[in-house]
Amino acid sequence: MLFRTLLRVLRQRWHRYKYRFVPWIALNLSQNRRTLRYVPEDSKDKIIPDEDVLGTLLKVFQALFISNFSRQTDILLLLPEAIKSKYRDLLVTHQRTEQPRYNTQQQKIYKPGEVLFNTLGFSISRETSSLISAGKGVFVTKGFVPKGTVVSMYPGTVYQKHEPIFFQSIGNPFIFRCLDGMLIDGNDKGISKVVYRSCNGRDQLGPFKMSDSTWLTSEVQNPLAVGQYVNNCSNDKEANVCYQEFDVPELFPLEFKQYLPNIMYSHDTQSPLRCVVLVALRDIQQGEELFSNYYTIIN
């Protein structure tokens, strides 16, 4: 009886884990061609231009910054006067838009998911996956996602090919491998969580946070940072989003880095910060679950 109970528990865990277990996916490639994505070469692995990715992130991060303006005091004190003036003007415009709607002199405080909906026209969240025994998945809970839209981000610590990740990788289904061999550990538990928090505290410059650590908690500051919970597609569930790598430009606004859900493992690396976004492959309706291709085949 004990053995049968143990076997049942192990089987349940396997069914949840197999959708993220690379060898299992590889063994099933020939039977499941729809789970693959083909690109002719590395340089073609872009659904939308990097400029569009950057534009979307800046748009969302600025909206989050303005919506939480009262908590940005320490940051604003250190910004150039011209930038401070720009944000004050944006805040005034925002308040003028909100006051007729709510007939109040106080700024309405929106939750991050509401800010995302007001900015891009949709919101997403983690819910129980529609795949049997797959655990959590990511759903469009409100609105509509047009084709070619950045719909999510893959959070985590970014490792160069030569950097140590062995202990973090044990039993970890959330490690994303980039085309150039860089790794992103999107696990929000255990050693991975400790490492990310440590790097986050290490890189902070006064009031300026170089990354967002709230994706490790239940109170997420950046509503896009749930991409590690997007499940792999299947024959029954075709992919509707695709991973796209994006290097954060050097001139990225310092005040917006607090919303980036990624951080480099090494403090002294000269490489730009690597992020991975998920881009809609088609129009996605409210209520749909997001599914990606875990495998990209480069011909």
N, C-alpha and C positions, 0 to 999 in steps of 0.2 A: 504493500500500500504506500509506504514511504517513498519507494523507488518510483512508482507510477506518478505520485504527486510531484516529485522532483523533476521527472521527465516532462511533465506537463508544463511546469514553470519554465524550464529551459526552452521548451518548444515555443512558448509564448514570447519569451525574450528574443529568440531567434527571429520570429516573424516580425517583431518590431525593428530589429537591428539589420536584417538582411538587405533592406532597401538602401542602406548606407554602407554596406560591406563590399568593398571594391572587388575582391576575388569572386564573390557570388554574382555581381553584376557582369563581370568579364565572362564568366562561364555561360551566362545566359544571353550574351550579345547576339549569337547566331539565331536564337529563337525569338529575339525581341528587337528587330531592326528599328522599330520606331523610337526606341530609347536612345538612339545614337544621333549625333549632330555632326555633319561633315563640313569642313572648310578646306579650301584648296591650299592654304598656307597660313603661317602665323599672322602675317600682316592683314589677312582678311577676316580675322576673328573679331570683327566689330559689327554689331547690329546697327548702332548709331554712332555718329562721330563723337570723339572725346569732348568736343566743345558743347555738345548737347547734354552730355552727362554732367559736365561742370555747371552748365547753366541751370539744370534742374536742381542740383545739390545747393547751389548758391541761393536759388529762389526759396527752397524749403527752409534752409538754415536761417536766412534773413527773416522769414516769417516766424520761425521759432524764437529768434532773438527779440523781435519786436513784441511778440505776444507775452514774453517774460521780461519786459524791459525794466521793471522795477528791481529785478535782481541782478542787473548788469552794471550797477553803480561803480563798483571797483574797477571793472574793465573800462568803462567809459572815461574814467579819470585819467587813464593812461593812453587813450587814443588821441590822434591829432584833432584839432578843433574842427577842421573841415569834415572829418568822418563823423564826429559827434553831432555836428549840425545836420548832417544828412539823416542820421537816425532819429533825431528829434523831429525833423520834418516828416519822416515816414510815420512816426508815432502819431503826430497830429492828424495826418491824413487817415490813419487807421481809426483813430478815435472819432473823427467826423463821420466816418462810414458807419461806425457801430452805434453812436448815440441816437440817431433817429430810429434805429431798429429796436433798441432796448429802453429808450427814453430815460437814460441815466447819465450822470456826469462821471461815473467811474468806468475805468476800462474793464471790459468783460474779460475774464481769464479763461482761455480755451485750453483744453487738454491737448497734448501733442497729436493725438489721432484726429482731433477736430481741426487743428492747424493744417495737418496734411490734407484733409478733405477740402478745406477752404482754399488751399493753395493749388493742389493738383486735381481736385475733383474726385478723389477716392480715399478710402482708408483701408488698412489691412490689420489683421491680428492673428495670433496663434490660437488655433482651435483643434479639437480632435479630428485627425485626418479621415477622409472618406475611404482611404485604403485600409483594409482589414488588418488590424494589429500593427499599424505603422506608427502609432503614437500620435504626436502632434504634427500639424501641418499649418500652412499659412493660407488664409482666405481673404478675398476682397469682401469686406463686411459692409461697405457702403460705397455707392457711386459707381463709376465706370472707368476702366483703364484703357485708353487708346493704344493701338499698336505702336511700338517704338518708344514707349514711356518707361522711364526708370521706375520700377515698382517696389524695389527693396534693395538692401545692402547686406553683404555678408560680413558680420563683425568678427573681431578676433585679433590675436597677436600675430604679427607677420614675421616669419623666419626666412633668412637667407638659406640657400641650399646646404651650406656647411655648418649651420648653427644647430645646437643640441635640442632635440624634440622627442627623444626616445621615451622618457617617462610620461610626458604629456600625451603621447600617442597610444599608450596601452589602453585598450578598450574604448578608444575615443573615435566615434563615428563622424565627428565634425571637423576633420582636417581637410582643407581644400587645397589641392595642388594646382598652381598656376602653370601656364604653358612654359615659362622659363625655369620651372623647378622651385620657385618660391612657395612657401606653405603658409596658410592662414589657419590658425587654430580657433575655431568658433565655439568651443565647448564653454558653457557658462557654469561649470561645476569643477570641483576638485583642484588638482594642481594647475590646470589651465586658468582657472579663475584667479588663483593666487598670483600667478605669473603676470597676468594682464593688469591686475590692481597694482602690483609692484612697479611695473613699467609706467603705468599711468601716473603714479605719485612721483616717480623719478623725473619725469619730463616736465612737470608743471613749472611754469615760470610766474611766480607771484600769483595774481588772480587769473592768469591765462592757463587754461587746461589745454593740453595738446591733443587730447582725445576724450571720447565719451565712455565712461564706465557704467552708465546706468543700464545698459543692455544686459548686465549681469544681475540686475534686480527686477522686481516686479513693477517699478516705477520708471519706465523707459522714457528718456528725454528725446531721443531721435526715433520716431515711429517707423522709420524705414529699416531699422537695425534688427530684423528678424529673419534674414535670408538663410541662416544656417538651418532653419526648420522647414524649408521648402523641400518636399519629397521628390524622389526620382519618378519620372513618368513610367508608364507601362503600356501594354497593348490596348488596355481599356481606357487609360488616362493619358492622352497625348500631351506632350510638352506645350505649355503656353508662355513660358518665360525662358530666358537663356542667360547664362553667366557672361559678364563682360568685364575684363580687367581694366583698371583705370588708375593711373599714377597721378597723385595729387600734385598740382603745379607748385613751384617754389613760392609764387606770389599769392597763394591762397590766403584769404583774410584771416589774420590771427584770431580775431574775435569769434570766428565761426569754427575753429578747430575743436572747440568743446563739443561739437556735434558729430565729429568723425569717430566711428566705432572701431577704428583700427589703430594699432600702434606698433612700431618696430621693436623687435626683441632687443636689438643692440642699439645703444644710445648714440654711438659714434659712426653709424653707417652713413655713407654718402649717397645712398640710393634714395629716390623719392619714395614717399609713403605709398604702398600698394593698397588699393581698395578693389573690391569686386562688387559690382552692382548686378542686379537682375533686371533684364529688359523684356518687355512684353513682345512676344512673337506675333500676337494677333490681338484684336479687341477682346477684353476680358470683362465679363459682366459681374454685377453684384451677386455674391453667394458662391462664386466659383473658387475652387482651391487652386493654388499655384503649383505647377509641376515643371520641373526642369530636366535637362539632360545632364546626368552626372558624367557622361563620357563625350568628349569631343575628339573626333578622328580627323587628323590633319593629313591630307593626301600629299 
